[in-house]
Amino acid sequence: MSFAINKIPASKNLKYFLITFSIYFVFQFLTASIADYINPDLTKASHKFDSLSSEFIMVIIVAPIVETIIFQYLIIETCLNLKLPALFCMILSALLFGASHFYNPVYAAVLTVVGFILAYYYMSLRHQGNINKIVLVIALHALANMIAFFEKNFLI
């Protein structure tokens, strides 16, 4: 059994970036809305930051870079080098991404799906070379984190 991964042509990177971001955003918005309705604590990360600027740097700059390198690049590329199936590589990447965000079971489950979205996007860009596949996944992750940051800190 094979799992199809659509290769994104470089000429359509912007289009697919926006499509993938839309899927990511709608999924997180819907799951956060449902979880907030059930129990607002289900969508809260437990990190405490010294200042708004340190939170901004960690959430929007550092986390997307470090997490993309670990969960998409290192894990997926290592699995693929071991000749493991692509679907297995993406699922493993997603599970570890979710586990690294285990503030509560619901939050971890939601972030596991987000991890799969990021892993699939990475695999769709993989044929374009290291720069595109890493930079575009970092940008997608950073944009989603930026929206969450502003929603958390500036919206009621």
Number of C-alpha atoms within 10 A of each C-alpha: 4 7 9 9 13 11 14 19 12 12 8 9 14 11 11 17 17 12 12 17 20 13 14 19 17 12 16 19 13 11 16 20 14 14 16 14 10 10 12 12 14 18 20 14 12 11 7 7 11 7 8 11 10 11 16 16 11 16 19 22 18 14 16 22 19 14 18 25 17 15 23 30 22 14 20 26 17 13 18 15 9 9 10 13 13 20 18 14 23 26 18 21 26 27 20 19 26 24 18 14 17 17 17 15 13 17 21 22 18 17 22 24 19 22 29 22 20 27 28 24 25 26 24 18 25 18 14 14 9 12 10 16 20 18 16 19 26 25 18 19 24 19 17 19 19 16 12 17 17 11 11 11 9 8 7 5
